[in-house]
Amino acid sequence: MPQLESFWSNHIDGEWIPGGAAPIDVTDPATGAVLCRQAMADAADVNRAVAAARRVHDSGALKDMRPVERARLVQGMGRFIEENAGDIARTLTLEQGKPLWESRIEVSGAARFFEYYGNQADTLEGRSIPLGAGYLDFTDYEPYGVTAHIVPWNFPFEMTARSMAPALATGNTCIVKTPELTPLSNAWLARAAEAVGLPPGAVNVICGHGPEAGAALAGHPDVNLVVFTGSVPTGVAIARAAANNVVPSILELGGKSAAIVHDDADLDAFETDMRYGIFFNAGQICSAMSRVIVHQSRHDELVERAAKLANSLSVGPGIDRGTDGPTMGAMVSLAQRDRALAMVSSAGADGAKVVAGGRSLNIPGAFLEPTVVTGVSPASEIAQQEVFGPVLTVLPFRTDAEAIEIANGTQYGLVGGVFTADLDRATRAARAIRGGQIFVNEWFAGGVETPFGGVGKSGYGREKGREALFNYVQTKNIAIRMR
């Protein structure tokens, strides 16, 4: 595979430019070594990107295109990603720290979004409304226009694809503000847009600091829709900035999601759910299974299984090997690792028991052992706040009502899960758990086709599924009086 370029530019209006702010170093979290320099955009660069996207939208180059032609462009971006999957995955692993095999899953998932929404670009149809003799009335769907996508560092490539694909499929133009920690892989989406022949300015990809470039983009008067994934405080600030211009926003924020494990659950199968629910991407997933609420009769057995699983995982740099590489990679930065460590240490000081992990590795890089914590109160910090690391908290329950109360006892409501052989119990729990998506007997069940989003402080709006298409269009009604 080729080496990374030493300098990565911003992509605005079809050109690769250095940006007006001082460049930053991008480091490999698995080694701490500097990978390259990344150009940084300032407010003037944001203005230029918005102007380019506005020009393309106002020209009708995308919105007036026959939907099947737009569909082919979006699908083509997915094919470009698949054709370059090896290089993209390598870039992603180097900047984010996840093992190469995990990066390949992310890249494949990103391509799938372009395939899925490209296939639906020509399926958004209005309806005729009967108003009686002498009237013809119908609805139409129109794109918002210029869409801003402020993406997180944990799945930078797939998260951008998740919102960019439906935005383009419905005729919008896009400006992506990449995360400072993981800005590199998104350059491949700009290359994909160029490769399929999208008009210059239809897709713009910039990196910039949140208080400067991010704020300028979220509050720009010529942006028509803001999409954000990240922390609650930043989401609130972005929503405020967008609201000042009466611009809608789609927010996917934090989570403290719980799996309720009943006494009749299949714990052999549940080990796989724990493996991917909390230790995939080193637990840096908004919808991670960060809490397991288990019936007291199975508590000790589940804790033993969770500890054995955590101790069985190999942790280390994952760039040089594929499927034979480590089963968990680095966290994205030393700061993120140390934050997670501090939360585990604080829980231990309050009487919790760390039954596995809980320490950093004595090697270079931002590595944290897969960790399992038990003996905590549902009201404790580690059971209430998002760790965003490979840390599983196990809590016991006695009754179904108590399990639901614990599951719903945080400010978040992103996803949840219930594990039981009793269909009636599962259905009752699925309806009672507060969240935008509930998994029954498989964590992360579903896919691109299923809608995803939060309630409460986990945000609003829905990504994925057909529902996401309607985030990017407005309904217009046309009423004609026939004379």
Protein Blocks (a to p, Z undefined) as FASTA:
>chain_A
ZZddfbdcddeehiacebjadcdddddfknopafbdcddddfklmmmmmmmmmmmmmnom
mmmpcfklmmmmmmmmmmmmmmmmmmmmmmmmmmnopafklmmmmmmmmmmmmmmmmmmm
mmcccddddebehiacddddddfbjacddddfklmmlmmmmmmmmmmmnopacdddddfk
lmmlmmmmmmmmmmnopaehjaccddddfklmmmmmmmpckbcbdcddddfklmmmmmmm
mmmnopacdddddddddddddfkbcfklmmmmmmmmmmgghhpafkbcfbccddfklmmm
mmmmmmmmmmmpccddfklpcklmcfbdcdfbfklmmmmmmmmmmmmmnopacfegjiac
fbedjdddddddehiafkbmklmbcfkpabdcddddfbfklmmmmmmmcfbdfbdcdddf
blklmmmmmmmpgcfbdcehiahiacjklccddehjnogcjeejjklmmmmpccdddddd
dZZ
